[in-house]
Amino acid sequence: SQPWPGPQPQPEPLAPSPPRETWAGKHEFLLSCLGYCVGLGNVWRFPYLCYRNGGGVFLIPYFIMLLVTGLPLFLMELSLGQYGAAGPITVWKCCPLLKGVGVAMLIVSSLVSLYYNVIIAWAFYYLGSSFQSPLPWSCDAPANADLCQVGDPPRGVRGPAPGMGGAVGEQVLGVTHSSGLGDPGAVRWPLALCLLAAWTLVFLCMLKGIRSSGKVVYVTATFPYLVLLILIVRGATLDGSLDGVRFYLSSDWSRLQSAQVWSDAASQIFYSLGIGFGGLLSMASYNKFDNNVIRDTLVITMGNCCTSFFAGFAIFSVLGHMALRKRVPVGSVASSGPGLAFVAYPEALSLLPGSPFWSILFFLMLLTLGVDTLFGNIEGIITAILDEFPALRDWRRKTVLLGVLCISFYLLGLLLVTQGGIFWFTLIDTYSTGFGLIIVALFMCLGIAFCYGVDQFCRDIVDMICRCPPWCSRVLGYFRLCWSFFTPCLLLFTLIYTFLEMYGVPLRYGTYEFPAWGTSLGVCMGVLTCLQIPLGAALALGRESGTLSDRFHKATQPLRSWRTATARDVTEDVIDVPFTITLTSSD
């Protein structure tokens, strides 16, 4: 065997642990990662950002950010997980000084999982309501006759509520009988039951780990593409659809001069690929050692970005039809986030013949998009815990752990399905994946590039893909340059702009402006995430001896078990070949 080319590993006692799972096939890993990356943001955020930031011109900064930030960070996280065969925390055996980065990833995934399943609960609620004819949010429903005539939401309803669909939608999202963040009101039990059903679904699908979720993704990762194709074809036949598409892709070249456009492009790439949450790293840790991570990176990232682009046609063709029917500009019916998925688009679908069928298809798509992403987040949390406590890998103990997590997230999530739950949802959504997540990715990139060593990291990737086409190893020169300079610089730019926007623009939901204590609470979420990095570094330095310089040097060296993890596939790939030995007189 070749000698370890990096710094001498520091000694660490090795303890036997139960074997880790592996993917049953490469397609399960690809579909799981694609389903994890292609989430609700591809449908409700990208089209809105595209029309807001210059239409088709937005694709230029979008793909530049993909090449310089998205691809390098995505490959880094996949490679780190696959080479180390460990979760977000344990994988930092390669550089114990940065173990806090893994803990920070765990906190981000937990905060996201807390509110993300609430979206799935909303989808469950709307899906059940879609089996009625006429739809409850349709003008044909007798209860909505007054709303359709007036065209405005009733008094007391806050937030983006365009017309009748807004009034019904806001009642579902939970903005009734609530004056703001400090007045959440009572729990809405129909939504609480839907939230319970959502967590039960996640528990059952992940009961056997990647062996069960890997089979589920064959349906959940492919079904949204079928629905998007159907919606695009149906939208193309509607009157006014071309107006919607033209509005979506209309080019405004002057927008390229705006820093916000480039920041939005970087943020969308960053969040839609799921970088820094630990889910990608965890799923890659179950790969075989010789899996081609560069090929997987290209396939998944390009598939994710193309999905975002084509989802805009499905969204804006139908919104164009609704604008024509209402005789208003397309911009007045276009929105982003929950307002698009649960207010504007359902109202647009209610205008189509056979509206219950289209509504069922759409909310089934939202359900599968959300479940796939949540699978990745929960897998990241479970993997991190199991790798730190291998005794829990026993099936019964693992089942108990999964059950405790799901029950805990359900109880905490009840706050988000109260009368004013959407305010808490907006707060956690904004700050859980804000500056804290960018700092996590920045330290991950800097740690691998300058502490572990970018050259050593590239050699590790070559070790994994040595049997693959030569072009795979050639492109590493480009990624080496990105990891060392371009990617950290762009992350720093995005971080600075995020801070400027956070302090310059107050957080709002519709007409409601969040109070100072609410904003402070949100900032504390991000600070809690960031604090794990210096705390982890302090603990790592405290375990070493010598001067501060000596401690730092020792804490940046890989543990002995870092390379033993990669030996799991060696016994399966040994090939006997003939050889000769020439002895000299000295022998």
Order of alpha helices (4+ residues) and beta strands (2+ residues): alpha-alpha-alpha-alpha-alpha-alpha-alpha-alpha-alpha-alpha-alpha-alpha-alpha-alpha-alpha-alpha-alpha-alpha-alpha-alpha-alpha-alpha-alpha-alpha-beta-beta-alpha-alpha-alpha
